[in-house]
Amino acid sequence: MKVENKEIFANNLSFYMEQKGVDRNTLCADLDLKYTTVRDWLKGITYPRIGKIELLANYFNINKSDLIENKISTAQPSDSLLEEITNTARKLSPENKKIVLRTSEELLESQNEEETKENEVSEVIQLYSYDYYDHAASAGTGQYLNDVRVERIELPVDIDADFVIPIKGDSMEPDYHDGDLVFIQTSVDLNNGVIGVFNYNGDAYIKQLVIDKDQAYLHSLNPAYKDMPITPDTDFRIIGEVVDLYREK
């Protein structure tokens, strides 16, 4: 799948979600989709199968082509300067044409190097500060999350979140890895299927909240881990929703 197709779908999906007035949580709940699946669609990381495209098209009351085709005109305006250069180059001798080609390639290489340097500098400068908890949210056996923000952390991404915590363990793989940093928006109420951080009998876990008719439980994406039932006897509290993650490259 071409990256361009993923980006087109991501832009179209975002447009129709905004037009309909639904967020990721609502879309997941209405269509019984995984939060991480929709997240990856919107980021252009993955591309849905035809069945999901049809499901989304019916939901938004649009054609499937409205989601997968680029509706923005790609016609480019005429470049009179380029035409002038081309017409002049046609009149040159073969040797001079080689000089023009070689010079153009050198200029393009130099231009690309300058753009790369500018992007690298921009990435270094663009740092955003977040409240950071030193205790990890367990993606495994549990880890206590205290109520004191101990420091600030700077990251090269701008995310609307209340604080950041590290992940410990592998129970949420393949989507979340040990050492990942997750961005949390505090909340006391989460919908079915949402990934969040929860206080479960005194320990903090990052899990998927599942709410069935007869029961509720915390679910691990890694099938090696058992579900954690939420009963009237469980000391349970929602800390917040995982809205994004940061992973060192």
C-alpha distance (Angstrom), angle and dihedral (degrees) to the residues before:
residue distance angle dihedral
M1 . . .
K2 3.80 . .
V3 3.80 117.4 .
E4 3.81 88.1 -129.5
N5 3.83 91.4 61.0
K6 3.80 91.5 50.7
E7 3.80 91.0 50.5
I8 3.81 92.2 48.5
F9 3.79 90.9 51.5
A10 3.82 91.7 45.7
N11 3.81 91.8 52.2
N12 3.81 93.1 46.1
L13 3.81 93.4 47.5
S14 3.79 91.4 49.2
F15 3.82 90.1 49.3
Y16 3.81 95.2 52.1
M17 3.81 92.5 43.2
E18 3.79 89.4 54.7
Q19 3.80 91.3 44.4
K20 3.81 91.4 51.9
G21 3.80 92.0 42.0
V22 3.81 97.7 -122.8
D23 3.79 129.3 134.9
R24 3.80 129.0 -151.8
N25 3.79 94.2 -89.6
T26 3.80 92.8 51.5
L27 3.79 92.6 46.9
C28 3.81 91.1 50.0
A29 3.79 92.2 48.9
D30 3.82 95.3 45.2
L31 3.81 95.3 48.3
D32 3.82 99.5 28.7
L33 3.81 92.1 -118.0
K34 3.78 128.1 154.1
Y35 3.79 114.4 -104.6
T36 3.81 92.1 -131.9
T37 3.81 91.1 51.3
V38 3.80 93.0 56.0
R39 3.79 90.5 42.3
D40 3.81 91.4 56.2
W41 3.82 91.4 46.7
L42 3.80 91.1 53.5
K43 3.80 91.7 47.6
G44 3.79 92.7 50.1
I45 3.80 91.8 -118.3
T46 3.80 97.7 121.2
Y47 3.80 136.7 19.2
P48 3.83 123.0 -137.3
R49 3.77 125.5 -120.4
I50 3.79 119.2 -108.6
G51 3.81 92.1 -99.7
K52 3.80 91.5 58.1
I53 3.81 91.4 45.4
E54 3.80 89.5 54.3
L55 3.81 90.3 47.0
L56 3.81 90.8 52.8
A57 3.81 93.2 44.7
N58 3.81 91.0 53.9
Y59 3.80 90.3 46.9
F60 3.81 92.8 53.5
N61 3.84 92.3 36.7
I62 3.80 92.4 -124.1
N63 3.80 137.4 117.4
K64 3.80 120.1 -87.0
S65 3.80 87.9 -119.2
D66 3.81 89.2 62.4
L67 3.80 88.0 66.7
I68 3.79 101.3 41.7
E69 3.80 104.4 34.1
N70 3.77 127.2 75.8
K71 3.79 104.1 -119.2
I72 3.79 93.0 -175.2
S73 3.77 113.7 99.7
T74 3.79 111.8 -106.5
A75 3.80 95.7 -167.8
Q76 3.78 110.7 131.0
P77 3.80 122.9 -143.6
S78 3.78 117.5 -112.8
D79 3.80 112.4 -88.5
S80 3.81 104.1 -143.0
L81 3.82 92.4 -179.0
L82 3.81 91.3 55.6
E83 3.80 90.3 49.1
E84 3.80 90.3 50.7
I85 3.82 91.7 50.7
T86 3.81 91.3 47.9
N87 3.80 93.5 48.8
T88 3.80 91.3 49.8
A89 3.82 93.0 46.8
R90 3.81 90.9 53.7
K91 3.81 89.4 62.7
L92 3.82 94.1 54.0
S93 3.78 125.0 100.1
P94 3.83 117.4 -103.5
E95 3.81 91.6 -102.2
N96 3.80 92.9 50.1
K97 3.80 90.3 47.5
K98 3.81 88.0 57.3
I99 3.80 89.3 51.9
V100 3.82 91.0 51.4
L101 3.81 91.1 49.1
R102 3.81 93.4 47.6
T103 3.80 91.9 46.9
S104 3.82 91.6 48.7
E105 3.80 91.7 50.9
E106 3.82 91.2 49.9
L107 3.81 91.4 49.3
L108 3.81 91.5 48.7
E109 3.81 92.3 49.3
S110 3.80 90.9 49.5
Q111 3.81 90.8 47.8
N112 3.81 92.2 51.1
E113 3.81 91.3 49.5
E114 3.81 91.2 52.2
E115 3.81 91.9 48.9
T116 3.80 90.5 49.8
K117 3.81 91.2 51.5
E118 3.81 91.3 48.8
N119 3.81 91.3 50.6
E120 3.81 91.9 48.8
V121 3.80 91.8 50.5
S122 3.79 90.6 47.0
E123 3.80 91.5 52.0
V124 3.79 91.9 51.1
I125 3.80 94.0 48.2
Q126 3.81 97.2 44.7
L127 3.80 101.5 81.6
Y128 3.80 124.8 151.7
S129 3.79 125.8 -157.3
Y130 3.82 125.1 -132.5
D131 3.78 138.7 175.7
Y132 3.80 107.0 -102.1
Y133 3.80 129.7 -157.1
D134 3.78 114.1 -149.2
H135 3.82 93.6 -150.3
A136 3.77 116.5 81.2
A137 3.78 127.8 -125.9
S138 3.76 105.1 -123.8
A139 3.76 121.6 -119.6
G140 3.76 86.5 -177.3
T141 3.78 132.3 22.6
G142 3.79 102.1 -2.6
Q143 3.78 136.8 -86.8
Y144 3.78 129.6 -153.9
L145 3.80 114.9 -112.2
N146 3.78 110.9 -156.0
D147 3.79 125.3 -150.2
V148 3.81 97.5 -121.1
R149 3.78 123.0 94.7
V150 3.77 101.8 -139.9
E151 3.80 102.3 -175.2
R152 3.79 149.6 -12.9
I153 3.78 125.3 -102.1
E154 3.81 129.5 -159.6
L155 3.81 120.3 -145.2
P156 3.84 132.4 174.9
V157 3.83 93.4 -120.0
D158 3.80 131.0 81.8
I159 3.82 109.4 -138.5
D160 3.80 128.2 165.1
A161 3.81 97.7 -123.7
D162 3.81 139.1 132.1
F163 3.79 96.7 -137.8
V164 3.80 146.0 -16.2
I165 3.80 129.6 -123.4
P166 3.81 133.5 178.2
I167 3.81 123.4 -117.1
K168 3.78 122.9 -124.4
G169 3.80 121.2 -163.8
D170 3.80 138.6 14.0
S171 3.81 105.5 -96.8
M172 3.83 92.3 110.2
E173 3.78 97.0 49.6
P174 2.95 137.3 158.1
D175 3.83 90.4 36.4
Y176 3.81 98.9 36.7
H177 3.80 124.6 34.8
D178 3.78 134.6 -162.4
G179 3.81 107.4 -85.8
D180 3.81 96.1 24.0
L181 3.79 116.9 135.5
V182 3.80 115.4 -131.2
F183 3.79 127.2 -158.5
I184 3.80 114.4 -134.7
Q185 3.78 131.5 -159.8
T186 3.79 109.0 -162.5
S187 3.79 114.5 -120.3
V188 3.79 139.5 157.2
D189 3.79 95.5 -155.4
L190 3.81 127.5 49.1
N191 3.79 131.0 176.1
N192 3.77 126.7 -120.4
G193 3.80 112.8 -77.1
V194 3.80 97.0 21.4
I195 3.81 120.6 135.4
G196 3.78 110.3 -128.4
V197 3.78 147.4 148.8
F198 3.79 114.9 -99.2
N199 3.79 137.3 -175.5
Y200 3.79 104.5 -131.4
N201 3.81 115.6 -178.8
G202 3.79 91.8 -29.7
D203 3.81 98.5 -44.1
A204 3.80 129.0 97.5
Y205 3.80 119.0 -125.8
I206 3.78 135.4 179.0
K207 3.80 105.2 -140.4
Q208 3.78 144.0 137.8
L209 3.79 113.8 -94.3
V210 3.80 111.5 -132.7
I211 3.80 120.1 -170.8
D212 3.80 116.6 -172.5
K213 3.79 128.6 175.0
D214 3.78 93.7 -97.5
Q215 3.79 103.1 26.3
A216 3.78 148.9 12.7
Y217 3.77 127.1 -143.5
L218 3.79 145.6 160.9
H219 3.79 112.3 -104.8
S220 3.81 129.2 -155.3
L221 3.81 118.8 -146.0
N222 3.80 88.5 -144.3
P223 3.84 105.6 80.9
A224 3.81 90.4 -147.6
Y225 3.81 89.2 76.8
K226 3.80 125.9 73.5
D227 3.79 123.9 -126.6
M228 3.80 116.5 -99.3
P229 3.83 110.9 -132.3
I230 3.80 119.9 -139.1
T231 3.81 109.9 -142.9
P232 3.81 134.4 166.5
D233 3.81 87.2 -95.6
T234 3.81 94.0 54.0
D235 3.80 117.7 105.6
F236 3.79 93.1 -133.9
R237 3.79 133.2 166.7
I238 3.80 133.5 164.3
I239 3.80 111.0 -127.8
G240 3.79 98.9 -179.4
E241 3.78 150.4 -62.7
V242 3.80 124.2 -75.8
V243 3.81 103.0 -125.5
D244 3.80 99.8 172.3
L245 3.79 144.7 -17.9
Y246 3.79 138.3 -133.3
R247 3.78 122.6 -147.9
E248 3.78 124.8 -175.5
K249 3.80 111.2 -118.2
